[in-house]
Amino acid sequence: MSYHERNIVIYVITGIVVMAIYTLNIQGIIEAGLLEGPDAGSTIGWSVIKLIGGSILATNVVTIIVTIINAIITQETDVDTTDERDKQIDLVGMKVAFISFSVMFIGIFLGLMFGLTPAYALVGMIYAMWFSSIIESAVRLYLYRRGF
Amino acid sequence: MAKPKGTLENNIRRLRFDHNEMSQKELAEKVGVSRQTIVAIEAAKYSPSLELAFLIADVFETPLQEVFSYTPPKK
């Protein structure tokens, strides 16, 4: 598994774990009725800041640990060579992510039309961003594995 | 309708063998790409840019057409 493939897998796994924790947090917020109150925007804002911080921290920590373990096992150090193929794969991934997010974005607005509250729509946007990044990672991983 | 694609073949594997059994990693380091990119080019799963193609030919000190050959799609 190449340096880039490994980083994608790390990103996906930590993303799933972080989002699972975030889901529990959001579930608590919903059960407490905080999304219905006047401070719903502020509550979501703080939860997103915590999510971004936690996500960056978790990804960096896991990447460092996996890199150290990999270096010990393989006796090889990684060289971050991003070449033309990586850039092309990244572009395809970004394109797919943009399309996926656009579809979910429209879906959320359709939800607003049919009675979804803005607070739930904001939460939906967070999940839409996460899902699209997972789809992007899956596409990139597929292109690395299949050949591009 | 998608444009029909031709086939890009290469002799990199043979050329590596002829050049002191150069490894894919060595070739990758010489042209500044990852080993996986060389693997993909050798397997004809990735068509390199013109610049990278010339760089590969330069490593083997051979003309480009000795390394890569292109068969256009049938009309």
gemmi code that builds the backbone of each chain (N, CA, C; Angstrom):
import gemmi

chains = {
    "A": [
        ("MET", (0.848, -1.195, 0.000), (0.000, 0.000, 0.000), (0.887, 1.250, 0.000)),
        ("SER", (0.614, 2.145, -0.943), (1.460, 3.331, -1.081), (1.170, 4.363, 0.005)),
        ("TYR", (2.052, 5.348, 0.058), (1.919, 6.438, 1.025), (0.545, 7.107, 0.927)),
        ("HIS", (0.120, 7.403, -0.302), (-1.154, 8.095, -0.495), (-2.346, 7.207, -0.131)),
        ("GLU", (-2.272, 5.950, -0.547), (-3.370, 5.019, -0.234), (-3.520, 4.873, 1.284)),
        ("ARG", (-2.381, 4.756, 1.959), (-2.424, 4.599, 3.413), (-3.047, 5.835, 4.071)),
        ("ASN", (-2.665, 7.010, 3.581), (-3.232, 8.243, 4.149), (-4.735, 8.331, 3.923)),
        ("ILE", (-5.197, 7.845, 2.772), (-6.639, 7.858, 2.494), (-7.355, 6.939, 3.486)),
        ("VAL", (-6.799, 5.746, 3.683), (-7.426, 4.782, 4.607), (-7.468, 5.359, 6.025)),
        ("ILE", (-6.366, 5.998, 6.433), (-6.313, 6.625, 7.773), (-7.396, 7.705, 7.873)),
        ("TYR", (-7.510, 8.507, 6.824), (-8.486, 9.601, 6.810), (-9.914, 9.052, 6.935)),
        ("VAL", (-10.189, 7.980, 6.197), (-11.540, 7.394, 6.223), (-11.846, 6.809, 7.601)),
        ("ILE", (-10.902, 6.035, 8.139), (-11.150, 5.380, 9.435), (-11.305, 6.421, 10.555)),
        ("THR", (-10.382, 7.389, 10.610), (-10.503, 8.404, 11.669), (-11.773, 9.241, 11.460)),
        ("GLY", (-12.109, 9.488, 10.186), (-13.333, 10.246, 9.872), (-14.570, 9.533, 10.384)),
        ("ILE", (-14.610, 8.211, 10.204), (-15.764, 7.432, 10.673), (-15.847, 7.479, 12.205)),
        ("VAL", (-14.694, 7.302, 12.855), (-14.680, 7.316, 14.327), (-15.105, 8.694, 14.849)),
        ("VAL", (-14.519, 9.753, 14.273), (-14.841, 11.114, 14.724), (-16.320, 11.426, 14.483)),
        ("MET", (-16.837, 11.011, 13.335), (-18.246, 11.291, 13.032), (-19.179, 10.480, 13.923)),
        ("ALA", (-18.739, 9.281, 14.308), (-19.552, 8.468, 15.234), (-19.662, 9.192, 16.568)),
        ("ILE", (-18.522, 9.742, 17.035), (-18.521, 10.491, 18.299), (-19.392, 11.749, 18.152)),
        ("TYR", (-19.250, 12.408, 17.004), (-20.032, 13.625, 16.746), (-21.534, 13.310, 16.718)),
        ("THR", (-21.858, 12.167, 16.143), (-23.271, 11.769, 16.068), (-23.848, 11.600, 17.477)),
        ("LEU", (-23.048, 10.987, 18.366), (-23.498, 10.824, 19.757), (-23.705, 12.191, 20.404)),
        ("ASN", (-22.771, 13.116, 20.114), (-22.850, 14.478, 20.649), (-24.106, 15.193, 20.139)),
        ("ILE", (-24.346, 15.074, 18.837), (-25.516, 15.727, 18.223), (-26.815, 15.103, 18.743)),
        ("GLN", (-26.753, 13.772, 18.932), (-27.935, 13.065, 19.459), (-28.298, 13.618, 20.845)),
        ("GLY", (-27.258, 13.879, 21.660), (-27.466, 14.454, 22.994), (-28.075, 15.844, 22.894)),
        ("ILE", (-27.576, 16.614, 21.926), (-28.081, 17.989, 21.717), (-29.553, 17.950, 21.306)),
        ("ILE", (-29.872, 17.004, 20.405), (-31.261, 16.892, 19.928), (-32.182, 16.467, 21.075)),
        ("GLU", (-31.722, 15.443, 21.830), (-32.546, 14.939, 22.943), (-32.774, 16.006, 24.017)),
        ("ALA", (-31.769, 16.900, 24.168), (-31.914, 17.984, 25.155), (-32.776, 19.118, 24.614)),
        ("GLY", (-33.152, 19.004, 23.356), (-34.019, 20.007, 22.740), (-33.315, 21.303, 22.379)),
        ("LEU", (-31.968, 21.256, 22.336), (-31.205, 22.486, 22.075), (-31.314, 22.969, 20.623)),
        ("LEU", (-31.693, 22.061, 19.716), (-31.832, 22.483, 18.312), (-33.140, 23.238, 18.069)),
        ("GLU", (-34.036, 23.169, 19.052), (-35.323, 23.851, 18.909), (-35.279, 25.261, 19.531)),
        ("GLY", (-34.326, 25.476, 20.424), (-34.265, 26.740, 21.147), (-33.633, 27.882, 20.354)),
        ("PRO", (-33.578, 29.080, 20.955), (-33.022, 30.254, 20.255), (-31.501, 30.173, 20.071)),
        ("ASP", (-30.840, 29.355, 20.881), (-29.373, 29.253, 20.776), (-28.921, 28.092, 19.886)),
        ("ALA", (-29.817, 27.630, 19.041), (-29.491, 26.461, 18.186), (-28.278, 26.751, 17.308)),
        ("GLY", (-28.230, 27.955, 16.716), (-27.109, 28.328, 15.831), (-25.787, 28.278, 16.554)),
        ("SER", (-25.770, 28.866, 17.734), (-24.548, 28.890, 18.548), (-24.123, 27.464, 18.936)),
        ("THR", (-25.117, 26.634, 19.312), (-24.826, 25.239, 19.706), (-24.196, 24.481, 18.536)),
        ("ILE", (-24.787, 24.637, 17.361), (-24.247, 23.938, 16.175), (-22.854, 24.481, 15.841)),
        ("GLY", (-22.706, 25.815, 15.929), (-21.401, 26.432, 15.645), (-20.303, 25.853, 16.511)),
        ("TRP", (-20.557, 25.771, 17.813), (-19.558, 25.201, 18.733), (-19.287, 23.736, 18.425)),
        ("SER", (-20.362, 23.001, 18.118), (-20.177, 21.567, 17.860), (-19.319, 21.373, 16.596)),
        ("VAL", (-19.495, 22.254, 15.600), (-18.703, 22.131, 14.362), (-17.239, 22.477, 14.626)),
        ("ILE", (-17.006, 23.519, 15.428), (-15.618, 23.895, 15.758), (-14.928, 22.731, 16.471)),
        ("LYS", (-15.667, 22.103, 17.406), (-15.097, 20.948, 18.131), (-14.840, 19.795, 17.157)),
        ("LEU", (-15.782, 19.607, 16.226), (-15.649, 18.523, 15.239), (-14.403, 18.736, 14.370)),
        ("ILE", (-14.219, 19.965, 13.883), (-13.058, 20.256, 13.020), (-11.758, 20.045, 13.803)),
        ("GLY", (-11.706, 20.603, 15.007), (-10.512, 20.459, 15.846), (-10.211, 18.996, 16.148)),
        ("GLY", (-11.242, 18.272, 16.560), (-11.077, 16.855, 16.893), (-10.653, 16.042, 15.677)),
        ("SER", (-11.228, 16.376, 14.542), (-10.914, 15.650, 13.312), (-9.457, 15.853, 12.894)),
        ("ILE", (-8.988, 17.110, 12.954), (-7.589, 17.412, 12.587), (-6.639, 16.703, 13.549)),
        ("LEU", (-6.959, 16.824, 14.838), (-6.106, 16.211, 15.867), (-6.042, 14.696, 15.692)),
        ("ALA", (-7.216, 14.065, 15.543), (-7.266, 12.601, 15.421), (-6.517, 12.134, 14.173)),
        ("THR", (-6.732, 12.818, 13.040), (-6.073, 12.407, 11.794), (-4.553, 12.529, 11.926)),
        ("ASN", (-4.092, 13.653, 12.496), (-2.645, 13.850, 12.643), (-2.022, 12.822, 13.583)),
        ("VAL", (-2.685, 12.594, 14.713), (-2.135, 11.644, 15.689), (-2.063, 10.235, 15.082)),
        ("VAL", (-3.165, 9.810, 14.436), (-3.189, 8.457, 13.854), (-2.159, 8.357, 12.713)),
        ("THR", (-2.034, 9.410, 11.901), (-1.064, 9.385, 10.791), (0.357, 9.217, 11.333)),
        ("ILE", (0.675, 9.976, 12.389), (2.027, 9.886, 12.968), (2.271, 8.477, 13.519)),
        ("ILE", (1.292, 7.947, 14.248), (1.454, 6.611, 14.845), (1.631, 5.555, 13.745)),
        ("VAL", (0.756, 5.611, 12.714), (0.831, 4.615, 11.629), (2.154, 4.745, 10.866)),
        ("THR", (2.612, 5.976, 10.659), (3.876, 6.190, 9.948), (5.042, 5.595, 10.733)),
        ("ILE", (5.028, 5.797, 12.052), (6.103, 5.236, 12.894), (6.060, 3.708, 12.848)),
        ("ILE", (4.856, 3.143, 13.006), (4.722, 1.676, 12.990), (5.177, 1.117, 11.640)),
        ("ASN", (4.759, 1.806, 10.561), (5.129, 1.366, 9.211), (6.650, 1.409, 9.015)),
        ("ALA", (7.278, 2.481, 9.529), (8.732, 2.618, 9.388), (9.451, 1.512, 10.156)),
        ("ILE", (8.909, 1.145, 11.322), (9.534, 0.079, 12.128), (9.387, -1.268, 11.410)),
        ("ILE", (8.189, -1.534, 10.886), (7.940, -2.833, 10.248), (8.697, -2.967, 8.920)),
        ("THR", (8.585, -1.953, 8.060), (9.172, -2.064, 6.708), (10.616, -1.577, 6.631)),
        ("GLN", (11.083, -0.905, 7.677), (12.437, -0.314, 7.692), (12.615, 0.707, 6.557)),
        ("GLU", (11.515, 1.274, 6.115), (11.567, 2.282, 5.051), (10.883, 3.550, 5.522)),
        ("THR", (11.460, 4.693, 5.144), (10.800, 5.953, 5.497), (10.020, 6.446, 4.284)),
        ("ASP", (8.878, 7.027, 4.574), (8.021, 7.520, 3.489), (8.583, 8.787, 2.875)),
        ("VAL", (8.435, 8.883, 1.586), (8.773, 10.134, 0.920), (7.470, 10.624, 0.280)),
        ("ASP", (7.067, 11.825, 0.668), (5.809, 12.360, 0.142), (6.024, 12.878, -1.277)),
        ("THR", (5.997, 11.959, -2.241), (6.154, 12.362, -3.633), (4.773, 12.490, -4.250)),
        ("THR", (4.331, 13.703, -4.429), (3.061, 13.902, -5.116), (3.390, 14.205, -6.567)),
        ("ASP", (3.032, 13.272, -7.429), (3.377, 13.455, -8.840), (2.127, 13.730, -9.672)),
        ("GLU", (2.314, 13.729, -10.987), (1.204, 14.092, -11.886), (0.014, 13.135, -11.758)),
        ("ARG", (0.290, 11.860, -11.531), (-0.801, 10.885, -11.401), (-1.619, 11.168, -10.140)),
        ("ASP", (-0.932, 11.467, -9.035), (-1.627, 11.797, -7.785), (-2.526, 13.015, -7.977)),
        ("LYS", (-1.987, 14.019, -8.697), (-2.770, 15.246, -8.916), (-4.013, 14.957, -9.752)),
        ("GLN", (-3.862, 14.102, -10.751), (-5.024, 13.760, -11.595), (-6.065, 12.988, -10.793)),
        ("ILE", (-5.593, 12.061, -9.965), (-6.513, 11.290, -9.122), (-7.227, 12.229, -8.138)),
        ("ASP", (-6.466, 13.176, -7.569), (-7.064, 14.164, -6.652), (-8.153, 14.964, -7.356)),
        ("LEU", (-7.893, 15.349, -8.596), (-8.868, 16.148, -9.350), (-10.165, 15.372, -9.580)),
        ("VAL", (-10.026, 14.094, -9.953), (-11.224, 13.263, -10.173), (-11.994, 13.133, -8.857)),
        ("GLY", (-11.242, 12.884, -7.759), (-11.866, 12.762, -6.442), (-12.632, 14.022, -6.068)),
        ("MET", (-11.991, 15.183, -6.295), (-12.635, 16.459, -5.955), (-13.904, 16.683, -6.778)),
        ("LYS", (-13.828, 16.302, -8.048), (-14.984, 16.456, -8.933), (-16.162, 15.614, -8.428)),
        ("VAL", (-15.864, 14.371, -8.067), (-16.910, 13.474, -7.562), (-17.471, 14.011, -6.238)),
        ("ALA", (-16.564, 14.512, -5.376), (-16.998, 15.054, -4.088), (-17.905, 16.264, -4.301)),
        ("PHE", (-17.537, 17.109, -5.254), (-18.330, 18.313, -5.523), (-19.729, 17.933, -6.013)),
        ("ILE", (-19.771, 16.956, -6.912), (-21.077, 16.514, -7.438), (-21.918, 15.900, -6.314)),
        ("SER", (-21.279, 15.037, -5.499), (-22.017, 14.388, -4.393), (-22.552, 15.434, -3.435)),
        ("PHE", (-21.702, 16.410, -3.086), (-22.149, 17.425, -2.137), (-23.291, 18.252, -2.740)),
        ("SER", (-23.179, 18.561, -4.027), (-24.231, 19.348, -4.685), (-25.579, 18.633, -4.613)),
        ("VAL", (-25.554, 17.317, -4.850), (-26.797, 16.532, -4.806), (-27.392, 16.586, -3.394)),
        ("MET", (-26.522, 16.388, -2.389), (-27.008, 16.397, -0.994), (-27.473, 17.804, -0.597)),
        ("PHE", (-26.760, 18.820, -1.087), (-27.102, 20.221, -0.808), (-28.520, 20.520, -1.319)),
        ("ILE", (-28.789, 20.081, -2.548), (-30.135, 20.288, -3.128), (-31.168, 19.509, -2.314)),
        ("GLY", (-30.791, 18.295, -1.905), (-31.686, 17.461, -1.087), (-32.072, 18.157, 0.210)),
        ("ILE", (-31.076, 18.806, 0.828), (-31.337, 19.511, 2.101), (-32.286, 20.697, 1.851)),
        ("PHE", (-32.068, 21.395, 0.734), (-32.967, 22.521, 0.422), (-34.381, 22.037, 0.108)),
        ("LEU", (-34.466, 20.885, -0.510), (-35.795, 20.291, -0.738), (-36.436, 19.984, 0.614)),
        ("GLY", (-35.599, 19.496, 1.552), (-36.084, 19.220, 2.906), (-36.615, 20.492, 3.558)),
        ("LEU", (-35.882, 21.601, 3.358), (-36.337, 22.890, 3.916), (-37.703, 23.278, 3.351)),
        ("MET", (-37.872, 22.992, 2.063), (-39.162, 23.293, 1.416), (-40.299, 22.516, 2.066)),
        ("PHE", (-39.961, 21.300, 2.529), (-41.005, 20.438, 3.089), (-41.000, 20.416, 4.628)),
        ("GLY", (-40.487, 21.474, 5.222), (-40.657, 21.633, 6.671), (-39.444, 21.324, 7.540)),
        ("LEU", (-38.301, 21.011, 6.944), (-37.097, 20.781, 7.760), (-36.671, 22.120, 8.378)),
        ("THR", (-36.328, 22.105, 9.666), (-35.948, 23.376, 10.304), (-34.510, 23.741, 9.905)),
        ("PRO", (-34.177, 25.048, 9.897), (-32.817, 25.469, 9.520), (-31.720, 24.811, 10.369)),
        ("ALA", (-31.997, 24.608, 11.652), (-30.994, 23.989, 12.524), (-30.679, 22.562, 12.058)),
        ("TYR", (-31.725, 21.809, 11.712), (-31.514, 20.439, 11.222), (-30.857, 20.466, 9.837)),
        ("ALA", (-31.190, 21.502, 9.063), (-30.565, 21.630, 7.737), (-29.059, 21.852, 7.882)),
        ("LEU", (-28.670, 22.669, 8.877), (-27.239, 22.917, 9.124), (-26.525, 21.621, 9.511)),
        ("VAL", (-27.172, 20.853, 10.377), (-26.593, 19.555, 10.771), (-26.475, 18.656, 9.533)),
        ("GLY", (-27.527, 18.718, 8.709), (-27.514, 17.938, 7.461), (-26.349, 18.324, 6.565)),
        ("MET", (-26.043, 19.624, 6.518), (-24.903, 20.115, 5.709), (-23.585, 19.517, 6.195)),
        ("ILE", (-23.452, 19.439, 7.521), (-22.214, 18.882, 8.102), (-22.057, 17.429, 7.646)),
        ("TYR", (-23.169, 16.674, 7.732), (-23.108, 15.268, 7.305), (-22.891, 15.163, 5.793)),
        ("ALA", (-23.475, 16.094, 5.042), (-23.302, 16.081, 3.579), (-21.835, 16.280, 3.228)),
        ("MET", (-21.178, 17.221, 3.936), (-19.747, 17.474, 3.688), (-18.920, 16.232, 4.013)),
        ("TRP", (-19.280, 15.604, 5.134), (-18.525, 14.421, 5.545), (-18.732, 13.266, 4.541)),
        ("PHE", (-20.001, 13.036, 4.170), (-20.291, 11.955, 3.220), (-19.559, 12.184, 1.896)),
        ("SER", (-19.563, 13.450, 1.435), (-18.913, 13.720, 0.147), (-17.405, 13.503, 0.261)),
        ("SER", (-16.820, 13.814, 1.425), (-15.378, 13.576, 1.578), (-15.079, 12.076, 1.651)),
        ("ILE", (-16.020, 11.308, 2.219), (-15.836, 9.850, 2.267), (-15.941, 9.282, 0.841)),
        ("ILE", (-16.904, 9.789, 0.076), (-17.065, 9.338, -1.312), (-15.800, 9.687, -2.115)),
        ("GLU", (-15.276, 10.893, -1.890), (-14.048, 11.317, -2.570), (-12.898, 10.352, -2.243)),
        ("SER", (-12.773, 10.020, -0.966), (-11.701, 9.108, -0.549), (-11.874, 7.742, -1.198)),
        ("ALA", (-13.121, 7.270, -1.234), (-13.391, 5.950, -1.827), (-13.024, 5.957, -3.321)),
        ("VAL", (-13.372, 7.037, -3.999), (-13.056, 7.135, -5.433), (-11.545, 7.166, -5.650)),
        ("ARG", (-10.866, 7.967, -4.828), (-9.403, 8.063, -4.969), (-8.737, 6.714, -4.702)),
        ("LEU", (-9.223, 6.032, -3.657), (-8.661, 4.722, -3.321), (-8.907, 3.728, -4.466)),
        ("TYR", (-10.117, 3.786, -5.033), (-10.457, 2.897, -6.144), (-9.533, 3.166, -7.343)),
        ("LEU", (-9.299, 4.446, -7.632), (-8.430, 4.785, -8.772), (-6.978, 4.360, -8.522)),
        ("TYR", (-6.527, 4.480, -7.288), (-5.169, 4.026, -6.967), (-5.053, 2.510, -7.133)),
        ("ARG", (-6.098, 1.790, -6.684), (-6.065, 0.332, -6.736), (-6.238, -0.199, -8.149)),
        ("ARG", (-7.200, 0.386, -8.881), (-7.521, -0.095, -10.227), (-6.450, 0.329, -11.223)),
        ("GLY", (-5.835, 1.462, -10.955), (-4.885, 2.040, -11.903), (-5.541, 3.189, -12.612)),
        ("PHE", (-4.751, 4.229, -12.838), (-5.311, 5.422, -13.474), (-4.295, 6.005, -14.435)),
    ],
    "B": [
        ("MET", (-20.964, 11.299, -26.885), (-20.373, 9.968, -27.040), (-18.877, 10.030, -26.722)),
        ("ALA", (-18.384, 9.041, -25.989), (-16.961, 9.048, -25.609), (-16.071, 8.824, -26.827)),
        ("LYS", (-14.972, 9.561, -26.840), (-14.024, 9.440, -27.951), (-13.298, 8.104, -27.839)),
        ("PRO", (-13.204, 7.321, -28.948), (-12.502, 6.042, -28.826), (-11.020, 6.263, -28.503)),
        ("LYS", (-10.506, 5.390, -27.656), (-9.115, 5.554, -27.215), (-8.186, 4.617, -27.971)),
        ("GLY", (-6.985, 5.090, -28.243), (-5.962, 4.235, -28.828), (-5.241, 3.491, -27.717)),
        ("THR", (-4.241, 2.729, -28.096), (-3.497, 2.015, -27.053), (-2.053, 2.509, -26.992)),
        ("LEU", (-1.620, 2.771, -25.783), (-0.251, 3.225, -25.550), (0.516, 2.069, -24.919)),
        ("GLU", (1.476, 1.559, -25.675), (2.274, 0.454, -25.136), (3.672, 0.956, -24.803)),
        ("ASN", (4.369, 0.196, -23.983), (5.721, 0.655, -23.621), (6.672, -0.519, -23.427)),
        ("ASN", (7.953, -0.192, -23.501), (9.003, -1.207, -23.317), (9.809, -0.940, -22.056)),
        ("ILE", (9.195, -0.298, -21.098), (9.953, 0.107, -19.902), (10.543, -1.093, -19.165)),
        ("ARG", (9.739, -2.133, -19.065), (10.214, -3.323, -18.336), (11.500, -3.875, -18.973)),
        ("ARG", (11.472, -4.009, -20.311), (12.652, -4.528, -21.025), (13.833, -3.565, -20.883)),
        ("LEU", (13.540, -2.275, -21.027), (14.609, -1.280, -20.931), (15.243, -1.265, -19.540)),
        ("ARG", (14.419, -1.454, -18.526), (14.958, -1.517, -17.157), (15.888, -2.702, -17.026)),
        ("PHE", (15.439, -3.833, -17.613), (16.232, -5.060, -17.550), (17.574, -4.856, -18.265)),
        ("ASP", (17.505, -4.186, -19.422), (18.729, -3.937, -20.202), (19.666, -2.944, -19.522)),
        ("HIS", (19.134, -2.132, -18.645), (19.955, -1.151, -17.936), (20.273, -1.652, -16.531)),
        ("ASN", (21.045, -2.693, -16.492), (21.517, -3.230, -15.205), (20.395, -3.652, -14.269)),
        ("GLU", (19.309, -4.142, -14.854), (18.134, -4.555, -14.068), (17.711, -3.466, -13.082)),
        ("MET", (17.557, -2.288, -13.651), (17.150, -1.132, -12.834), (15.793, -1.424, -12.186)),
        ("SER", (15.670, -1.110, -10.914), (14.381, -1.363, -10.238), (13.390, -0.247, -10.563)),
        ("GLN", (12.119, -0.556, -10.323), (11.068, 0.462, -10.552), (11.299, 1.661, -9.630)),
        ("LYS", (11.782, 1.376, -8.433), (12.026, 2.441, -7.454), (13.140, 3.376, -7.950)),
        ("GLU", (14.194, 2.762, -8.502), (15.312, 3.584, -9.017), (14.834, 4.488, -10.150)),
        ("LEU", (14.061, 3.883, -11.063), (13.554, 4.674, -12.193), (12.646, 5.802, -11.680)),
        ("ALA", (11.807, 5.462, -10.717), (10.886, 6.466, -10.153), (11.669, 7.629, -9.548)),
        ("GLU", (12.729, 7.305, -8.820), (13.540, 8.361, -8.194), (14.226, 9.230, -9.251)),
        ("LYS", (14.650, 8.589, -10.339), (15.357, 9.343, -11.391), (14.433, 10.327, -12.125)),
        ("VAL", (13.171, 9.950, -12.268), (12.255, 10.834, -13.002), (11.347, 11.649, -12.068)),
        ("GLY", (11.490, 11.427, -10.762), (10.755, 12.245, -9.782), (9.286, 11.918, -9.619)),
        ("VAL", (8.951, 10.635, -9.733), (7.565, 10.226, -9.455), (7.588, 9.074, -8.447)),
        ("SER", (6.408, 8.630, -8.031), (6.366, 7.520, -7.076), (6.530, 6.183, -7.824)),
        ("ARG", (6.915, 5.159, -7.074), (7.076, 3.836, -7.685), (5.741, 3.347, -8.251)),
        ("GLN", (4.648, 3.721, -7.560), (3.319, 3.286, -8.012), (2.990, 3.859, -9.393)),
        ("THR", (3.487, 5.054, -9.658), (3.230, 5.657, -10.974), (3.988, 4.876, -12.060)),
        ("ILE", (5.212, 4.476, -11.754), (5.979, 3.664, -12.725), (5.267, 2.324, -12.942)),
        ("VAL", (4.780, 1.731, -11.860), (4.046, 0.457, -11.955), (2.835, 0.634, -12.880)),
        ("ALA", (2.097, 1.731, -12.674), (0.890, 1.988, -13.485), (1.256, 2.231, -14.957)),
        ("ILE", (2.359, 2.936, -15.199), (2.772, 3.199, -16.594), (3.185, 1.886, -17.263)),
        ("GLU", (3.990, 1.106, -16.555), (4.453, -0.181, -17.110), (3.290, -1.092, -17.465)),
        ("ALA", (2.271, -1.073, -16.613), (1.101, -1.938, -16.835), (0.114, -1.306, -17.825)),
        ("ALA", (0.495, -0.197, -18.401), (-0.340, 0.552, -19.365), (-1.684, 0.963, -18.753)),
        ("LYS", (-1.661, 1.217, -17.451), (-2.892, 1.663, -16.786), (-2.911, 3.170, -16.631)),
        ("TYR", (-1.783, 3.791, -16.932), (-1.710, 5.250, -16.842), (-0.840, 5.769, -17.979)),
        ("SER", (-1.363, 6.769, -18.678), (-0.594, 7.395, -19.761), (0.131, 8.612, -19.211)),
        ("PRO", (1.465, 8.590, -19.220), (2.194, 9.713, -18.624), (2.096, 10.979, -19.464)),
        ("SER", (2.431, 12.096, -18.825), (2.473, 13.353, -19.573), (3.651, 13.280, -20.548)),
        ("LEU", (3.646, 14.166, -21.514), (4.728, 14.187, -22.507), (6.074, 14.421, -21.820)),
        ("GLU", (6.059, 15.307, -20.833), (7.304, 15.626, -20.117), (7.863, 14.392, -19.398)),
        ("LEU", (6.956, 13.663, -18.715), (7.406, 12.472, -17.991), (7.879, 11.400, -18.971)),
        ("ALA", (7.191, 11.278, -20.095), (7.595, 10.303, -21.118), (9.002, 10.613, -21.611)),
        ("PHE", (9.283, 11.887, -21.868), (10.619, 12.282, -22.322), (11.667, 12.024, -21.237)),
        ("LEU", (11.288, 12.292, -19.991), (12.222, 12.057, -18.874), (12.590, 10.575, -18.780)),
        ("ILE", (11.581, 9.715, -18.962), (11.831, 8.264, -18.894), (12.767, 7.853, -20.042)),
        ("ALA", (12.475, 8.370, -21.227), (13.324, 8.062, -22.388), (14.747, 8.554, -22.150)),
        ("ASP", (14.859, 9.701, -21.504), (16.171, 10.287, -21.221), (16.980, 9.408, -20.260)),
        ("VAL", (16.288, 8.814, -19.290), (16.981, 7.927, -18.342), (17.599, 6.743, -19.091)),
        ("PHE", (16.858, 6.220, -20.065), (17.350, 5.065, -20.828), (18.216, 5.485, -22.024)),
        ("GLU", (18.414, 6.796, -22.169), (19.219, 7.368, -23.266), (18.797, 6.789, -24.606)),
        ("THR", (17.512, 6.839, -24.824), (16.949, 6.269, -26.042), (15.830, 7.193, -26.558)),
        ("PRO", (15.541, 7.154, -27.865), (14.451, 8.013, -28.360), (13.099, 7.606, -27.766)),
        ("LEU", (12.219, 8.557, -27.729), (10.899, 8.339, -27.117), (10.156, 7.157, -27.744)),
        ("GLN", (10.258, 7.043, -29.068), (9.520, 5.971, -29.760), (10.072, 4.568, -29.458)),
        ("GLU", (11.260, 4.530, -28.850), (11.798, 3.238, -28.410), (11.144, 2.811, -27.091)),
        ("VAL", (10.671, 3.807, -26.359), (10.067, 3.521, -25.055), (8.553, 3.338, -25.185)),
        ("PHE", (7.938, 4.270, -25.900), (6.476, 4.229, -26.033), (6.064, 4.065, -27.493)),
        ("SER", (5.001, 3.327, -27.689), (4.423, 3.240, -29.038), (2.913, 3.411, -28.920)),
        ("TYR", (2.361, 4.130, -29.858), (0.935, 4.429, -29.794), (0.205, 3.872, -31.010)),
        ("THR", (-0.850, 3.145, -30.747), (-1.694, 2.644, -31.837), (-3.000, 3.427, -31.796)),
        ("PRO", (-3.271, 4.213, -32.842), (-4.507, 5.005, -32.828), (-5.755, 4.126, -32.873)),
        ("PRO", (-6.883, 4.646, -32.426), (-8.119, 3.844, -32.465), (-8.551, 3.587, -33.905)),
        ("LYS", (-9.225, 2.448, -34.118), (-9.707, 2.110, -35.456), (-10.853, 3.030, -35.832)),
        ("LYS", (-10.825, 3.525, -37.060), (-11.886, 4.453, -37.500), (-13.068, 3.686, -38.077)),
    ],
}
model = gemmi.Model(1)
for chain_id, residues in chains.items():
    chain = gemmi.Chain(chain_id)
    for i, (resn, *xyz) in enumerate(residues, 1):
        res = gemmi.Residue()
        res.name, res.seqid = resn, gemmi.SeqId(i, " ")
        for name, pos in zip(("N", "CA", "C"), xyz):
            atom = gemmi.Atom()
            atom.name, atom.element = name, gemmi.Element(name[0])
            atom.pos, atom.b_iso = gemmi.Position(*pos), 0.0
            res.add_atom(atom)
        chain.add_residue(res)
    model.add_chain(chain)
structure = gemmi.Structure()
structure.add_model(model)
structure.setup_entities()
